[in-house]
Amino acid sequence: MIFFAQTNSAGLLEQIVFPLFLLWFVGLTLVLLRNDIEVIWKVAIFFVFVFYFFQFFPELKESYERLTRSYPAEILNWVYGIPRAFYFFLLFFWPIAVFRMFYSASPFLANSTAKVLLGFTLVYWILFLGYHQFSVPIDEFLKTKFVDWITVVPPK
C-alpha cells in the first residue's frame, strides 16, 4: 500500500506528535472554558492530557527542536504525516464504529455515524487517489512554492 510521501525517516508518531498535541491543547482549553461541563470531568480530562504529555515528552521535545531548527521542513513533514495518520485512524475507528452502530439504541445515531464516517472515508480516498495520480506536481509544489510561501525571511 502506498501512503502519502514521507519527507524524512521519522516514524509516523514522531512526524505528527507536535501538531497533534497542539490541537489537543487548543481543544482542552476550549473544554476547560465551557461552563456546562462538570469540574470533575474537566480535571480528569486535564490529567489525561498531562499524562500523555509526559508520556510523549521526548518526542514532543525533539519535534519542537526540529520545528525551531527548520520550521518549513517540519511543517512540510506535518503536511505529509497527517493524511497518513488519518488513514490509520480510519483503519482503527471503522471496526469500533460498526460495533457501535450495531449496539446503538438510537437509529438516528447509528445512521449519522455511518454517514459521517463514510463521508470522511470517501473524502480521504478521493484525496488519496488525486494525490496518487498527481503526486509529482503536488510534491514539487509542496517542496518549492509551499515552502517558499511559509518561509519568513527576516528583514535586512
Protein Blocks (a to p, Z undefined) as FASTA:
>chain_A
ZZdddfbfbdfklmmmmmmmmmmmmmmmmmmmpmkbcfklmmmmmmmmmmmmmmmmmmmm
mmmmmmmmmmmlmmmmmmmmmmmmmmmmmmmmmmmmmmmmmmpmblklmmmmmmmmmmmm
mmmmmmmmmmmmmmmmmmmmmmmmmmmmmpccddZZ
